């Protein structure tokens, strides 16, 4: 026995479905942007800690370290 065919959705229903999907994706993008922002902040914090560790490991004061960097030609 053949299955009954599904009735085709009207164009209005299809438009509503697309609108719903677009809203879901918009919310997902918002969540992903927030997650990315948080991850970037964590990365910046790690990078800053690496710099602090480098200065401390150099045995120089921060001012002396900056002078040494400027003399070496490294620019920020």
matplotlib code that plots the C-alpha trace (Angstrom):
import matplotlib.pyplot as plt

x = [0.0, 1.3, 2.0, -0.2, 1.6, 2.4, 0.6, 3.0, 3.5, 2.1, 4.5, 3.5, 4.4, 7.7, 8.5, 7.6, 9.9, 12.7, 12.1, 12.2, 15.5, 17.0, 16.1, 17.6, 20.8, 20.9, 20.8, 23.5, 25.7, 25.2, 26.2, 29.3, 30.4, 30.2, 32.2, 34.8, 35.1, 35.6, 38.2, 40.1, 40.1, 41.6, 44.2, 45.1, 45.5, 47.8, 49.9, 50.2, 51.3, 54.0, 55.3, 55.3, 57.1, 59.7, 60.3, 60.6, 62.9, 65.2, 66.4, 65.8, 63.3, 60.4, 62.1, 65.4, 63.6, 61.9, 65.2, 66.8, 63.9, 64.0, 67.8, 67.3, 65.1, 61.9, 58.9, 55.4]
y = [0.0, 3.4, 6.0, 9.1, 12.1, 14.9, 18.0, 20.7, 23.6, 26.9, 29.6, 31.6, 28.6, 28.2, 31.9, 31.5, 28.5, 30.5, 33.4, 31.0, 29.5, 32.9, 34.0, 30.8, 31.4, 35.0, 33.9, 31.3, 34.0, 36.2, 33.4, 32.6, 36.2, 36.3, 33.1, 34.4, 37.7, 35.7, 33.5, 36.5, 38.1, 34.9, 34.8, 38.5, 37.6, 34.7, 36.9, 39.6, 36.9, 35.7, 39.3, 39.7, 36.4, 37.4, 40.7, 39.0, 36.3, 38.9, 40.1, 43.7, 46.2, 46.9, 50.3, 48.6, 45.9, 48.6, 50.4, 47.1, 46.4, 49.9, 49.6, 46.3, 47.9, 46.0, 48.2, 47.8]
z = [0.0, -0.9, 1.7, 1.7, 0.3, 2.7, 1.7, 0.4, 2.6, 1.4, 0.5, 3.6, 5.8, 4.0, 4.6, 8.3, 8.5, 6.9, 9.3, 12.3, 11.1, 10.5, 14.0, 15.4, 13.5, 14.6, 18.2, 17.6, 16.0, 19.0, 21.3, 19.2, 19.1, 22.9, 23.2, 20.8, 22.8, 26.0, 24.3, 22.9, 26.4, 27.8, 25.0, 25.7, 29.4, 28.6, 26.3, 29.0, 31.5, 29.1, 28.9, 32.6, 33.0, 30.4, 32.2, 35.6, 34.1, 32.6, 36.1, 35.0, 36.2, 33.8, 32.9, 32.2, 30.1, 28.0, 27.4, 26.3, 23.9, 22.5, 21.9, 20.1, 17.6, 18.5, 18.0, 19.4]

ax = plt.figure().add_subplot(projection="3d")
ax.plot(x, y, z, "-o")
ax.set_aspect("equal")
plt.show()
